[in-house]
Amino acid sequence: MTSLCAGLPALTLVTLLCGVPAATAGEQCTAYSEVGKVVQLGSSFRIYCNFSTNPCHGRRSIHINRKEVNSRIDHNATISSFQVTNITENRVFFTCKCTTSSKNPRLCGIDVDAGYAPWTPQNLTCIQKEGSGNVTCSWKKGRETHLPTISEFWLRTLAPDGTAMVSSILGSGSVTFPILEPQGSYSVWVKETNQLGSAVSSSLNFSLNDIVMPLPPEINGVDCSSRHCVLHWDRGQGPLRMEVQYRAVQETWTTHRFTQAKGNRTWGINDLEPFMLYEIRARCKLMPERGVWSEWSTVLTTRTDEEVPRTKLDIWYTEQSPKSQNTSLTVLWKELNKSEAGGRILGYRLEVHDLQQGSTRVYTTNSSAGWPIACTRCNVTLSTYNSKGHSPPACMTLPLHTDLPAFAPQNVLCMPNSNSSIAISWQKPATAGHVSGYLVEWCPAKRGKQGLKWKRINPDQLSTVITENIHPGECYQGAVYALYKDRIAGKTSFLDVFSLESAPTQGPTPSVNVGDGRVTVTWTEIPLEHQRGCLKRYTIYLERARDRTIQKYGPIDPSLRSYSAFSGLHPGERYNLSMTGSTTAGEGRRGKTVVFFYPRHKQQDQQVFYVIIFAGCTLFLCVLVVMSLCQISSVRKRVSMCFFCSMPDVPDPANSKWAKECAAIKGLMLDNQFSLDDSSQSEEEPHTLEIQEFPMSWDLANPELSRTSDPDGGTTDLCLLLPPNHSPSQASPLYDGQLTFSYIKSFSHDSDSSEQTQESKGTDVTVDYISPQGLLADSSEVEAENDCLGDMNFFPCPQSPFLEPMFQCGGKLTLDAVKIDCSFLD
């Protein structure tokens, strides 16, 4: 027994027979099974551990293949057990263990093998090959036992004199033994035995003539015509039972059995197909009722000969333009099968006789795809040919009259029959005419007549099942014809027929065109392989990107390729558009999503543009009006000053008579006197002016001329330039502030005029200042004037579009046009 305690050299396990304990040499314990060491697979039993010789004072445990079990039962201080249920392994090792404080535990165990008892041997056969002195017997053992099993072949030989001899031979499925009695009889059987039981086969009784196997026949050759072959073989002995098998390549075998007459070494095979490749083999046995069939001969391959095609072609046609003067037709025909063709088809001969023109044209082709012709009424004759000749001609007058409703089949009904077939039924036409037959044609929808198939039906049959070129998930269309003589054929069409359909696996691919306030969607058709049946409708889904609201448009006829009837679109919004297709099985997946922007209409854009322009103009005019109102009071008061600001040559006002009178009446002279050149006259050319600004204190409460210091330490009385009709009553409310004025600084020579009064004379050149802000105004008006006219430079005085100039001076300013109003000094 194999030890599971490697590493414990002091411990040796000894496995005993069933019921005898397996124990250690020193400290014994015993492990055993209640059913023995060999059990049947799937059985249940109990394993026991007995520590009675030397009781276990430590911890007891039971292990299966070194894995401890938890369901141990301790019956008393010395015996424990474990229940095994439905054993599935072929060998299981059970271990009993006692663990104490000592270094080495106490162990014992038992191996249990599981398997099956032998089955009865089956199909015991014995053969003696021709020319051999041995007999070989074989049998089938049955299922695997998973246990060591012994096969014994038993042989009982009975000689012609009655002597019997029994012997056995060990074997495993077959044995070979020499022939002891050629004329004797034999009886054989097989016995198989293992530890769970034994089984014996039934006996096989035979003589050598019963089990002899002849050598296979040797086929020397084959002679074949189009439908018949003759086999030749070499077999020199008497009558034999023959078996010949033949088949077209990759087809099933056909078997013929016959008894060969003495000396006959040939045999014929009939009912073959012309120009077909065949495989042939043969075997034999010595006697018809007894013996064993020989092995098959070597397979021989041969081909039958060709023959003239015997079958007419099945001819049909399609019509392209039935309304035109010269109708375009396509003549179609079905290829003959191998049996009908009689050989390799070399081509087709088409003869077209135009009944109106009386002309005949002949065409030849090696293609079976059809042939286009153009005629209004013609007879068509078609035949095929091989190396042996032409087939019988097939004739047809074209085109047929199919626009007669009374001659058409009624109530055509199409239903799926299976995944690859469609059932079609109809009722007889309403007319009482004699129907010579029916014809059903079909083709995949939306492919024109490409792939057109047809099937002819007997006149007494009102239904059929079409299978040719029928595929699941494809849509078909076609028609049922009732055929009559004289070119009459009633026609009833059918559409949207399928064998099996589902929802489309792909949606259409849309394209969006936005123009002139109109959205037009065009799309390409779903590929045929993704339609999965007959399309019934399209649906458009329009999603507004801003709030994800979806509008649904449909159903849309599947024959359409564009759509523009959209409503409720919001200008200036972005939209996501996608489409689906639907069959009767349901709605398919959405196709590609297209994003587009729906713009405002041009009219709306123009209206918005006009509103913006109008608002801008209105705002501009309001600004102009406000600015004008802001300035008009001060502008008019400063017109005189503006002219002085803009005139490059201003005459010296000290030379005016009015200024002298004003000075004499009030006794006021300019602090910095006007220095007049004695030689200067009023008509002299004016001098160049230099404009400067000086601060001046002005008391509005005292209508006196404010004074400022001159460079000589004196004061200067300032006489303002006032516009005509200005009076002191127009002065603003009293205000004591600091005003800033611009003054006219005049450089001139001393005047020689006798009328000029000089109180002080410092130099030959006098500096005169005349303020251009001659209007008496409050500080707010002055600040507004400075802001509007000084800083912004919005309205230059001479160019104001709202005020007329107060002085029409032309190119020069004279003293006649200037009046110095000093009445406020009174």
C-alpha positions in Angstrom: 0.0 0.0 0.0 1.2 3.5 -0.8 2.1 5.5 2.3 0.6 9.0 2.7 2.9 9.8 5.6 6.2 10.5 3.9 8.4 12.4 6.3 7.5 10.2 9.2 10.2 7.5 9.0 9.2 5.8 12.3 5.7 5.1 11.0 5.0 2.3 8.6 1.4 1.6 7.2 0.3 -1.8 6.3 -2.9 -2.3 4.2 -4.9 -5.4 5.1 -7.7 -7.1 3.3 -11.3 -6.1 3.8 -12.3 -6.7 7.4 -8.7 -6.9 8.5 -7.4 -3.8 10.1 -4.6 -1.7 8.6 -2.4 -0.6 11.6 1.0 0.6 12.5 3.7 -1.7 13.8 4.0 0.0 17.2 0.8 1.9 18.1 -2.0 0.2 16.3 -5.3 1.6 14.9 -7.5 0.1 12.3 -9.3 1.6 9.2 -11.8 -0.4 7.1 -14.9 -0.1 4.9 -18.1 -1.8 5.5 -18.3 -2.9 1.8 -14.7 -3.7 1.1 -11.9 -2.0 -0.8 -13.6 -2.0 -4.2 -17.0 -0.4 -4.7 -19.2 0.6 -7.5 -19.2 4.2 -8.7 -22.1 6.1 -7.3 -22.5 3.9 -4.2 -22.6 5.0 -0.6 -20.9 3.3 2.4 -19.3 4.0 5.8 -15.6 4.1 6.8 -14.6 3.1 10.3 -11.5 4.0 12.5 -10.8 1.7 15.5 -8.4 2.7 18.2 -9.3 -0.1 20.6 -5.8 -1.6 20.8 -4.4 1.6 22.1 -7.1 4.1 22.9 -6.7 7.6 21.6 -6.4 10.2 24.4 -5.9 13.1 22.0 -7.9 14.5 19.1 -9.4 12.0 16.6 -10.0 12.9 12.9 -10.8 11.3 9.5 -9.3 12.5 6.2 -10.3 11.9 2.6 -7.3 12.3 0.3 -5.6 14.2 3.2 -8.5 16.6 3.6 -10.2 16.4 7.0 -14.0 15.8 7.1 -16.3 17.6 9.5 -19.1 15.0 9.7 -17.2 12.4 11.8 -19.2 10.4 14.3 -17.5 9.2 17.5 -19.3 6.1 18.6 -17.3 5.6 21.8 -13.8 6.2 23.1 -12.2 3.9 20.5 -14.4 3.9 17.3 -15.2 6.7 14.9 -16.8 6.6 11.5 -17.6 8.6 8.4 -20.5 8.2 5.9 -19.4 8.3 2.2 -22.2 9.3 -0.2 -22.2 8.8 -4.0 -18.6 8.2 -4.6 -17.4 9.6 -7.9 -13.7 9.2 -8.0 -12.0 6.0 -9.2 -9.6 5.8 -6.2 -10.0 7.4 -2.8 -7.7 7.2 0.2 -9.2 7.4 3.7 -6.9 8.2 6.8 -7.6 7.8 10.5 -5.6 10.1 12.7 -5.0 10.5 16.5 -3.2 13.7 17.5 -1.7 13.9 21.0 1.0 15.9 22.7 3.6 13.5 21.4 5.6 14.5 18.5 4.2 11.9 16.0 0.5 11.3 15.5 -1.0 7.9 15.2 -2.2 7.1 11.7 -3.9 4.3 9.7 -5.8 4.2 6.5 -7.4 2.3 3.6 -7.5 2.7 -0.3 -11.0 2.3 -1.9 -11.3 1.8 -5.7 -14.5 2.5 -7.5 -15.7 1.3 -10.9 -18.2 -0.9 -12.7 -18.8 -4.6 -13.2 -18.1 -5.8 -16.8 -20.9 -5.6 -19.4 -21.8 -8.5 -21.6 -19.5 -8.5 -24.7 -21.4 -7.8 -27.9 -21.0 -8.3 -31.7 -18.8 -11.4 -31.5 -17.7 -12.3 -35.1 -15.1 -14.6 -36.6 -13.6 -14.5 -40.1 -11.1 -16.5 -42.1 -9.5 -14.6 -44.9 -9.2 -16.6 -48.1 -5.8 -18.3 -48.3 -5.1 -17.9 -44.6 -4.7 -20.7 -42.1 -5.9 -18.6 -39.1 -9.2 -17.5 -37.8 -9.6 -14.0 -36.2 -12.5 -13.3 -33.8 -13.4 -9.8 -32.4 -16.0 -8.4 -30.1 -17.1 -5.2 -28.3 -16.4 -4.9 -24.6 -19.1 -2.4 -23.7 -18.5 0.5 -21.3 -15.3 1.2 -19.5 -15.2 -0.4 -16.0 -12.4 1.7 -14.6 -11.1 -1.4 -12.9 -8.7 -4.1 -13.9 -10.8 -6.5 -16.1 -9.8 -9.8 -17.6 -11.1 -10.9 -21.0 -11.1 -14.6 -21.7 -11.9 -16.0 -25.2 -13.2 -19.6 -25.0 -13.0 -21.9 -28.0 -14.6 -25.4 -28.3 -13.6 -27.4 -31.3 -15.7 -30.4 -32.5 -13.9 -32.7 -34.9 -15.8 -34.8 -37.5 -15.3 -37.9 -35.3 -17.0 -36.2 -32.3 -13.9 -35.3 -30.4 -14.2 -32.0 -28.5 -11.5 -29.7 -27.2 -12.0 -26.5 -25.1 -9.4 -23.9 -24.6 -9.2 -20.2 -23.6 -7.2 -17.3 -24.8 -6.7 -14.1 -23.0 -7.5 -11.1 -25.2 -8.7 -7.6 -25.3 -11.3 -7.2 -28.0 -9.9 -9.7 -30.5 -7.9 -12.9 -30.7 -6.4 -15.0 -33.6 -6.0 -18.8 -33.4 -4.9 -21.4 -36.0 -7.3 -23.7 -37.8 -7.2 -27.1 -36.1 -10.0 -28.9 -37.9 -10.7 -27.6 -41.4 -13.8 -29.8 -41.6 -14.8 -29.5 -38.0 -17.3 -27.1 -36.3 -16.5 -24.4 -33.8 -18.2 -22.7 -30.9 -16.7 -19.5 -29.3 -17.7 -17.2 -26.5 -16.1 -14.4 -24.4 -16.1 -13.9 -20.6 -15.0 -10.7 -18.8 -14.2 -10.5 -15.1 -13.2 -7.9 -12.5 -13.6 -7.5 -8.7 -17.2 -6.4 -9.0 -18.4 -9.3 -11.1 -18.2 -11.0 -14.5 -20.2 -11.3 -17.8 -20.3 -13.9 -20.6 -21.3 -13.3 -24.3 -23.6 -15.5 -26.3 -21.9 -18.4 -28.2 -21.1 -18.2 -31.9 -21.3 -21.5 -33.8 -19.7 -21.8 -37.3 -17.8 -23.8 -39.8 -15.0 -22.5 -41.9 -17.2 -22.1 -44.9 -19.4 -19.7 -42.9 -16.6 -17.4 -42.0 -14.3 -17.5 -45.0 -13.8 -14.0 -46.6 -12.7 -14.0 -50.3 -10.3 -11.5 -51.7 -12.0 -8.4 -53.2 -12.7 -8.4 -57.0 -10.2 -6.6 -59.1 -11.9 -4.2 -61.5 -9.9 -4.0 -64.8 -11.9 -1.3 -66.5 -15.2 0.5 -67.2 -16.8 1.2 -70.6 -19.5 4.0 -70.5 -22.0 5.6 -72.8 -24.2 8.6 -71.9 -26.4 6.6 -69.6 -24.8 3.1 -69.2 -21.5 1.6 -67.9 -20.1 -1.9 -68.1 -17.6 -3.1 -65.4 -14.9 -5.7 -66.2 -13.1 -7.6 -63.4 -10.8 -10.5 -63.1 -12.1 -13.4 -60.9 -11.2 -17.0 -62.0 -13.3 -19.0 -59.7 -16.9 -20.2 -59.8 -20.2 -18.3 -59.1 -19.9 -15.4 -56.8 -22.3 -13.2 -55.0 -21.5 -9.7 -56.2 -22.3 -6.3 -54.8 -21.6 -3.1 -56.8 -21.9 0.4 -55.5 -21.8 3.6 -57.6 -22.6 7.3 -57.1 -22.1 10.7 -58.6 -19.2 12.4 -56.9 -20.1 13.6 -53.4 -23.6 12.0 -53.6 -24.9 8.9 -51.8 -24.1 5.4 -52.8 -26.5 3.3 -54.9 -26.1 -0.5 -54.3 -26.8 -3.4 -56.7 -26.4 -7.1 -55.8 -26.3 -10.0 -58.3 -24.9 -13.4 -58.6 -22.2 -13.8 -61.2 -22.6 -16.7 -63.5 -19.7 -19.0 -64.0 -17.2 -17.5 -66.4 -19.0 -14.1 -66.6 -16.6 -11.3 -65.6 -18.7 -8.2 -66.6 -21.6 -6.4 -65.2 -23.6 -3.4 -66.5 -24.9 -0.3 -64.6 -27.9 1.4 -66.1 -29.9 4.6 -65.4 -26.9 6.9 -65.3 -26.8 10.6 -66.2 -25.0 11.8 -69.3 -21.7 13.6 -68.9 -21.6 12.8 -65.1 -18.5 11.9 -63.0 -19.1 8.6 -61.1 -17.3 6.5 -58.5 -17.7 2.7 -58.7 -16.6 -0.1 -56.3 -17.4 -3.8 -55.8 -17.1 -6.7 -53.4 -18.1 -10.4 -53.3 -18.5 -13.5 -51.2 -18.1 -17.2 -52.1 -21.7 -18.3 -51.6 -25.0 -16.4 -51.8 -26.4 -17.6 -48.4 -23.2 -18.2 -46.5 -19.8 -16.6 -46.1 -18.5 -13.1 -45.3 -18.3 -10.2 -47.8 -14.9 -9.4 -49.0 -13.4 -6.0 -48.5 -14.3 -3.3 -51.0 -12.2 -3.0 -54.1 -10.3 0.1 -55.0 -12.7 3.0 -56.0 -12.7 3.6 -59.8 -13.7 7.0 -61.2 -15.2 7.5 -64.7 -17.4 9.9 -66.6 -20.4 9.1 -68.8 -20.6 10.4 -72.4 -22.5 13.4 -73.7 -25.8 13.3 -75.5 -28.1 15.7 -77.3 -30.1 17.9 -74.9 -33.6 16.4 -74.7 -35.4 19.1 -72.9 -36.8 22.4 -74.1 -35.7 25.6 -72.4 -38.1 27.3 -70.1 -38.5 30.8 -71.7 -39.9 34.0 -70.3 -39.5 37.7 -70.8 -39.6 41.2 -69.2 -41.0 44.3 -70.8 -39.4 47.7 -70.3 -41.7 50.2 -72.0 -45.1 48.7 -72.8 -46.5 52.1 -73.9 -44.0 52.9 -76.6 -44.2 52.2 -80.3 -41.1 50.0 -80.4 -41.3 47.9 -77.2 -38.0 46.9 -75.5 -38.1 43.3 -74.4 -35.6 41.0 -72.6 -35.9 37.3 -73.4 -35.1 35.2 -70.3 -34.5 31.4 -70.0 -33.6 28.9 -67.3 -30.5 26.8 -67.6 -30.9 23.1 -68.0 -29.8 20.9 -65.2 -27.0 18.4 -65.7 -29.3 15.6 -66.5 -31.3 17.7 -69.0 -28.3 19.4 -70.6 -26.8 16.0 -71.8 -23.3 17.5 -71.6 -21.4 20.7 -71.4 -23.6 23.5 -72.9 -21.7 25.5 -75.5 -24.2 28.3 -76.2 -27.7 29.4 -77.0 -29.3 30.2 -80.3 -32.0 32.9 -80.4 -34.1 33.5 -83.5 -36.4 36.6 -83.6 -39.0 36.9 -86.4 -40.7 40.3 -86.5 -44.3 39.7 -87.5 -44.9 43.3 -88.7 -41.7 43.8 -90.7 -41.4 40.2 -91.8 -37.7 40.2 -90.9 -35.8 37.5 -89.0 -32.6 38.0 -86.9 -30.5 35.2 -85.3 -28.4 35.7 -82.2 -26.0 33.3 -80.5 -24.6 33.7 -77.0 -22.9 31.6 -74.4 -24.5 33.6 -71.5 -27.7 32.6 -69.8 -28.4 36.2 -68.5 -31.0 36.9 -71.2 -31.1 38.8 -74.4 -32.6 42.2 -75.2 -34.8 42.6 -78.3 -36.9 45.4 -79.7 -40.2 44.6 -81.5 -43.8 45.4 -81.4 -44.9 41.8 -82.2 -42.5 38.9 -82.8 -42.1 35.2 -82.6 -39.1 34.1 -80.5 -37.4 30.7 -80.9 -34.7 29.6 -78.4 -32.5 26.5 -78.2 -29.3 25.4 -76.6 -26.6 23.1 -77.9 -23.6 21.0 -76.8 -21.1 18.9 -78.8 -23.8 16.4 -79.7 -26.4 18.8 -81.1 -29.3 21.2 -80.3 -32.1 20.9 -77.9 -35.8 21.0 -79.1 -36.7 24.7 -79.8 -38.8 26.7 -77.3 -41.2 29.2 -79.0 -43.1 32.1 -77.7 -45.0 35.1 -79.3 -44.2 38.4 -77.6 -45.4 40.5 -75.9 -48.4 39.0 -74.2 -51.6 40.9 -73.6 -51.6 41.3 -69.8 -54.0 44.3 -69.4 -57.2 42.2 -69.3 -58.5 42.2 -65.7 -61.2 39.5 -66.5 -58.4 37.0 -67.4 -56.3 37.7 -64.3 -56.1 35.4 -61.2 -58.2 36.6 -58.3 -57.5 37.0 -54.6 -53.7 36.4 -54.7 -52.5 35.8 -51.2 -48.8 35.5 -50.1 -47.7 34.2 -46.7 -44.4 33.2 -45.2 -44.0 29.5 -45.3 -40.6 29.1 -43.6 -37.4 31.2 -43.3 -36.5 30.4 -46.9 -39.9 29.9 -48.6 -43.1 31.8 -49.3 -46.6 30.2 -49.9 -48.7 31.8 -52.7 -52.3 31.0 -53.5 -55.0 32.4 -55.8 -58.4 31.8 -57.3 -59.4 31.1 -60.8 -60.0 34.1 -63.2 -63.5 35.5 -63.6 -63.5 34.6 -67.3 -64.8 31.3 -68.5 -61.8 30.9 -70.9 -59.6 27.8 -70.7 -56.4 28.4 -68.7 -53.5 26.5 -70.2 -51.4 27.1 -67.0 -50.2 29.6 -64.5 -46.9 31.3 -64.0 -45.6 32.9 -60.8 -42.7 35.4 -61.1 -40.8 37.1 -58.3 -37.7 39.1 -57.6 -36.1 41.2 -54.8 -38.0 44.5 -54.4 -36.3 47.8 -55.5 -34.0 46.0 -57.9 -36.0 46.2 -61.0 -36.1 42.9 -62.7 -32.7 41.9 -61.6 -32.7 38.4 -60.2 -36.1 37.6 -61.6 -37.3 34.0 -61.1 -40.4 32.3 -62.3 -42.2 29.0 -61.8 -44.8 27.3 -64.1 -47.9 25.8 -62.4 -50.3 23.3 -63.8 -53.8 24.7 -64.7 -55.5 22.6 -62.0 -53.2 23.9 -59.3 -54.1 27.1 -57.5 -51.2 27.4 -55.0 -47.4 26.9 -54.8 -44.4 27.4 -52.6 -41.5 29.3 -54.0 -38.0 28.6 -52.6 -35.6 29.7 -55.3 -33.5 32.7 -54.3 -35.7 33.3 -51.2 -33.7 34.6 -48.2 -34.9 35.7 -44.7 -34.9 39.5 -44.1 -35.4 40.4 -47.8 -38.5 42.0 -49.5 -39.9 40.6 -52.7 -42.4 41.6 -55.3 -43.9 39.7 -58.2 -47.0 38.6 -60.1 -49.2 35.6 -60.9 -50.1 35.1 -64.6 -53.0 33.1 -66.0 -51.8 31.9 -69.4 -54.1 31.4 -72.4 -53.7 30.8 -76.1 -53.2 33.6 -78.6 -50.8 35.7 -76.5 -53.4 36.3 -73.7 -52.2 36.4 -70.1 -54.0 37.8 -67.2 -51.7 39.3 -64.6 -52.2 40.1 -60.8 -49.2 41.7 -59.1 -48.2 41.4 -55.4 -45.8 43.6 -53.3 -44.0 43.5 -50.0 -43.7 39.8 -49.6 -41.2 38.2 -47.2 -40.3 34.9 -45.6 -39.0 36.4 -42.4 -38.5 40.0 -41.3 -37.4 42.0 -38.3 -36.8 45.7 -37.5 -34.2 47.5 -39.7 -30.7 47.4 -38.2 -29.8 50.8 -39.6 -31.5 54.1 -40.3 -31.4 56.3 -43.4 -28.6 58.9 -43.8 -30.2 62.3 -44.0 -29.0 65.6 -45.6 -30.5 69.0 -44.6 -30.8 72.0 -46.9 -32.0 75.3 -45.4 -32.9 78.1 -47.7 -35.5 80.9 -48.1 -37.0 80.0 -44.7 -37.6 76.4 -45.8 -36.0 73.2 -44.5 -35.8 70.3 -46.9 -34.5 66.9 -45.8 -33.2 64.4 -48.4 -31.9 60.9 -47.5 -30.4 57.8 -49.0 -32.2 54.5 -48.7 -31.3 52.0 -46.0 -29.0 49.4 -47.6 -30.9 46.3 -48.6 -29.0 44.1 -46.2 -30.0 46.3 -43.3 -33.7 46.7 -44.2 -34.5 43.2 -42.8 -37.8 43.0 -44.7 -40.2 45.3 -46.4 -40.1 49.0 -45.4 -43.5 50.4 -44.5 -42.6 54.0 -43.5 -39.9 56.5 -42.5 -40.0 58.7 -39.4 -38.1 61.9 -38.8 -37.1 63.0 -35.3 -36.3 66.7 -34.9 -34.7 67.7 -31.6 -34.3 71.3 -30.5 -30.8 71.6 -29.0 -31.7 74.2 -26.5 -34.3 72.3 -24.4 -34.1 68.8 -26.0 -37.7 68.8 -27.0 -38.4 66.4 -29.9 -40.9 66.7 -32.7 -41.9 63.6 -34.7 -42.8 63.8 -38.4 -44.3 60.8 -40.1 -45.2 58.3 -41.2 -43.5 59.1 -44.5 -44.0 56.9 -47.6 -40.9 54.7 -48.1 -40.9 55.5 -51.8 -40.1 59.2 -51.0 -36.6 60.5 -50.7 -37.3 64.1 -49.5 -39.5 65.9 -46.9 -40.1 69.5 -46.2 -43.4 69.8 -44.4 -41.9 71.0 -41.1 -43.8 73.3 -38.8 -43.2 75.1 -35.6 -39.5 75.8 -36.2 -38.1 78.6 -34.2 -35.8 81.0 -36.0 -32.3 81.3 -34.6 -32.4 77.8 -33.1 -30.1 74.8 -33.6 -31.7 71.4 -34.3 -30.6 67.7 -34.4 -32.3 65.6 -37.0 -32.3 61.8 -37.4 -34.5 59.2 -39.1 -35.7 55.6 -38.7 -37.2 53.0 -41.0 -40.0 50.6 -39.9 -41.2 47.2 -41.1 -44.3 45.3 -39.8 -41.9 43.8 -37.2 -41.2 47.2 -35.7 -39.2 50.4 -35.9 -35.4 50.2 -36.5 -32.4 52.0 -35.3 -31.9 55.7 -35.9 -29.5 56.7 -38.6 -26.8 59.4 -38.6 -27.7 62.6 -36.7 -27.4 65.8 -38.7 -27.1 69.2 -37.0 -28.4 72.4 -38.7 -29.2 76.0 -37.8 -32.6 77.4 -38.7 -32.0 81.1 -39.4 -34.4 84.0 -39.3 -36.2 84.9 -42.5 -34.8 87.7 -44.7 -37.9 89.8 -44.1 -37.4 89.5 -40.4 -33.8 90.4 -40.7 -34.7 93.4 -42.8 -37.3 94.5 -40.2 -34.7 94.1 -37.4 -32.2 96.1 -39.5 -34.7 98.9 -40.1 -35.6 99.0 -36.4 -31.9 99.3 -35.5 -31.4 102.1 -38.1 -34.5 103.9 -37.0 -33.5 103.7 -33.3 -30.0 104.8 -34.1 -31.2 107.8 -36.1 -33.7 108.7 -33.4 -31.0 108.5 -30.8 -28.7 110.6 -32.9 -31.3 113.3 -33.5 -32.1 113.3 -29.7 -28.5 113.9 -29.0 -28.4 116.7 -31.5 -31.4 118.4 -30.0 -30.2 118.0 -26.5 -26.8 119.5 -27.4 -28.5 122.3 -29.3 -30.7 123.2 -26.4 -27.7 123.0 -24.1 -25.8 125.5 -26.2 -28.2 127.7 -28.0 -28.5 130.4 -25.2 -24.8 130.8 -24.8 -24.0 130.3 -28.4 -26.0 133.3 -29.5 -24.4 135.4 -26.8 -21.0 134.4 -28.0 -21.4 135.0 -31.7 -19.5 138.2 -31.6 -16.7 136.6 -29.6 -16.6 133.7 -32.1 -16.0 136.1 -34.9 -13.1 137.6 -33.1 -11.8 134.1 -32.4 -12.0 133.1 -36.0 -10.9 136.3 -37.7 -7.1 136.5 -38.2 -7.0 140.3 -38.7 -9.0 142.4 -36.2 -8.6 146.2 -36.3 -7.6 148.0 -33.1 -10.9 149.0 -31.3 -9.1 151.9 -29.6 -9.3 153.8 -32.9 -13.1 153.7 -32.9 -15.1 156.8 -32.1 -17.5 154.9 -29.9 -14.7 153.7 -27.6 -13.4 157.2 -27.1 -16.9 158.5 -26.2 -17.4 155.6 -23.7 -14.1 156.4 -22.0 -14.8 160.2 -21.9 -18.2 159.7 -20.3 -17.2 157.3 -17.6 -13.6 158.4 -17.2 -12.5 154.8 -17.5 -9.5 154.0 -19.4 -7.7 150.8 -19.9 -5.2 150.3 -17.2 -2.7 149.3 -19.8 -3.5 152.0 -22.3 -3.9 151.4 -25.9 -0.6 152.6 -27.5 -1.5 154.1 -30.7 1.0 154.8 -33.4 0.9 158.4 -34.5 1.2 157.4 -38.0 -1.5 154.7 -37.8 -4.9 155.4 -39.3 -8.2 153.5 -39.1 -7.7 152.4 -42.6 -4.3 150.8 -41.8 -3.8 147.2 -42.1 -4.5 145.4 -38.8 -1.7 144.0 -36.8 -1.2 140.4 -35.9 -3.0 139.3 -32.8 -1.9 136.9 -30.1 -4.6 135.2 -28.1 -4.0 134.4 -24.4 -6.0 133.5 -21.4 -5.7 135.3 -18.0 -7.7 134.7 -14.9 -10.0 137.6 -13.8 -12.1 138.2 -10.8 -15.6 139.3 -11.7 -18.2 140.5 -9.3 -21.6 139.9 -10.8 -23.3 141.8 -8.0 -21.4 145.0 -8.9 -22.1 146.2 -12.4 -18.7 147.6 -12.6 -15.9 146.6 -14.7 -13.7 144.3 -12.8 -10.0 145.0 -12.7 -6.9 143.1 -13.0 -3.3 143.9 -12.4 -1.1 144.9 -15.3 2.6 144.3 -15.5 3.2 147.9 -14.3 1.3 147.4 -11.1 -1.8 149.3 -12.2 -5.3 148.2 -13.1 -7.0 147.7 -16.3 -10.7 148.4 -16.8 -12.2 145.9 -19.2 -14.9 146.9 -21.6 -16.8 143.8 -22.8 -17.9 143.3 -26.3 -21.7 142.8 -26.2 -24.0 141.8 -28.9 -26.5 144.3 -30.1 -29.6 144.9 -28.0 -27.9 143.5 -24.9 -28.9 145.2 -21.7 -27.8 144.8 -18.1 -31.1 143.4 -17.2 -30.1 140.2 -19.0 -27.4 139.5 -16.5 -27.5 136.3 -14.6 -28.1 136.0 -10.8 -25.4 137.4 -8.6 -22.3 135.2 -8.4 -18.9 135.9 -7.1 -16.6 133.5 -8.9 -13.4 133.1 -10.8 -13.9 133.2 -14.5 -11.4 132.4 -17.2 -11.5 134.6 -20.3 -9.6 134.7 -23.5 -8.2 138.0 -24.4 -7.1 139.6 -27.6 -3.6 140.7 -27.3 -2.7 143.5 -29.8 0.7 144.7 -30.6 0.7 148.1 -32.3 2.9 151.2 -32.6 2.1 154.5 -30.8 -0.8 156.4 -32.4 -0.5 160.0 -33.5 -4.2 160.7 -33.4 -5.0 163.8 -31.6 -8.3 162.3 -30.3 -6.6 159.7 -28.2 -6.3 160.4 -24.5 -3.1 159.0 -22.9 -2.9 158.8 -19.1 0.2 156.7 -19.0 2.7 155.8 -21.6 5.5 153.3 -20.9 6.9 152.0 -24.2 6.4 152.5 -27.9 4.5 149.2 -28.1 1.3 148.8 -26.1 -0.4 145.5 -25.3 -4.2 145.6 -25.5 -6.6 142.8 -24.3 -10.2 142.5 -25.3 -12.1 139.6 -23.8 -13.9 137.5 -26.3 -16.5 136.5 -23.7 -18.4 139.6 -23.9 -21.7 138.1 -22.7 -22.6 138.6 -19.1 -23.4 135.1 -18.0 -23.4 133.0 -14.9 -20.7 130.4 -14.1 -22.9 127.5 -15.2 -23.4 129.0 -18.6 -19.7 129.8 -18.9 -18.7 126.2 -17.9 -21.2 124.8 -20.4 -19.8 127.0 -23.0 -16.3 125.9 -22.2 -17.3 122.3 -22.1 -19.3 122.3 -25.3 -17.4 124.8 -27.4 -13.9 124.5 -25.8 -13.4 120.9 -24.9 -15.7 119.1 -27.3 -15.3 121.5 -30.2 -18.7 120.3 -31.2 -20.1 123.4 -32.9 -17.5 125.9 -34.2 -19.4 129.2 -34.3 -19.0 130.1 -37.9 -20.0 126.6 -39.0 -23.1 126.2 -36.8 -26.0 124.8 -38.7 -28.6 126.3 -36.2 -27.5 129.9 -36.0 -27.2 132.6 -38.7 -24.1 134.7 -38.4 -24.8 138.0 -36.7 -22.4 139.8 -38.9 -22.0 139.5 -42.6 -18.4 140.5 -42.8 -17.2 138.8 -45.8 -13.5 138.5 -45.8 -12.5 141.3 -43.3 -14.0 142.8 -40.1 -14.3 146.6 -39.9 -15.2 148.8 -37.0 -18.5 149.6 -38.6 -19.5 146.0 -37.9 -18.4 146.0 -34.3 -20.1 147.8 -31.5 -18.8 147.9 -28.0 -21.7 148.0 -25.6 -20.7 149.5 -22.2 -24.2 150.4 -21.1 -23.9 148.1 -18.2 -21.4 150.5 -16.7 -24.1 153.1 -16.3 
